[in-house]
Amino acid sequence: MATHKVWIIKYVAGNPSVFTRVTTDAAGAIKRGDALAGAEKVAANSWRVWVEHAVTGERIFESDAEKAYKQAAVSA
């Protein structure tokens, strides 16, 4: 039987313009709803955060800080 716990939260703690070390949430792979709720909480700190599939790497959520970081990297 397949598991629904395939989503992981990744984030960069602190000021997005200073810090770049990516951390994976200690909970590991979790359910989609739990991952999205957790990412929203982290995003409230203005941190870079995203939720991605543990196998495919598909992202289903990116914080505004992550979107801005990616846009700045493309522009540079």
C-alpha positions in Angstrom: 0.0 0.0 0.0 1.3 3.4 -0.9 1.9 6.0 1.7 0.7 9.6 1.6 3.6 10.8 3.6 5.8 12.0 0.7 6.1 15.8 1.2 9.0 17.5 2.9 9.5 21.0 4.1 12.7 22.7 3.2 13.7 26.2 4.5 16.5 28.7 4.9 16.3 30.1 8.4 16.9 33.8 8.9 17.3 36.8 6.6 17.0 35.5 3.0 19.5 38.0 1.7 22.2 36.8 4.2 21.6 33.0 4.9 21.7 30.3 2.2 22.0 27.0 4.1 19.0 24.8 3.3 17.5 22.8 6.1 15.1 19.9 5.8 12.4 19.8 8.5 13.1 17.2 11.2 9.7 15.6 10.7 10.9 14.1 7.4 8.2 13.1 4.9 4.7 14.1 6.0 1.2 14.4 4.5 0.5 17.2 2.1 -1.9 19.1 4.3 0.5 19.0 7.3 3.4 20.1 5.1 1.5 23.0 3.7 0.3 24.1 7.1 3.9 23.9 8.5 5.3 25.8 5.5 2.8 28.6 6.1 4.0 29.0 9.7 7.6 29.2 8.6 6.7 31.6 5.8 5.2 33.9 8.4 8.7 34.6 9.7 9.6 35.9 6.2 12.0 33.0 5.7 12.6 31.1 2.4 10.5 27.9 2.6 9.1 25.4 0.1 7.3 22.1 0.1 8.6 19.4 -2.3 7.9 15.8 -3.1 10.4 13.5 -1.5 10.9 11.5 -4.7 10.2 13.7 -7.7 11.3 17.1 -6.2 8.1 18.7 -7.5 7.4 21.9 -5.5 3.8 22.6 -4.4 4.4 25.6 -2.3 7.0 28.4 -2.2 7.0 31.4 0.2 7.1 34.9 -1.1 10.7 35.2 0.1 11.6 32.0 -1.9 10.0 33.4 -5.0 11.8 36.7 -4.6 15.1 34.9 -4.1 14.6 32.8 -7.2 13.7 35.9 -9.3 16.8 37.7 -8.1 18.9 34.8 -9.1 17.4 34.8 -12.6 17.9 38.5 -12.9 21.6 38.5 -11.8 
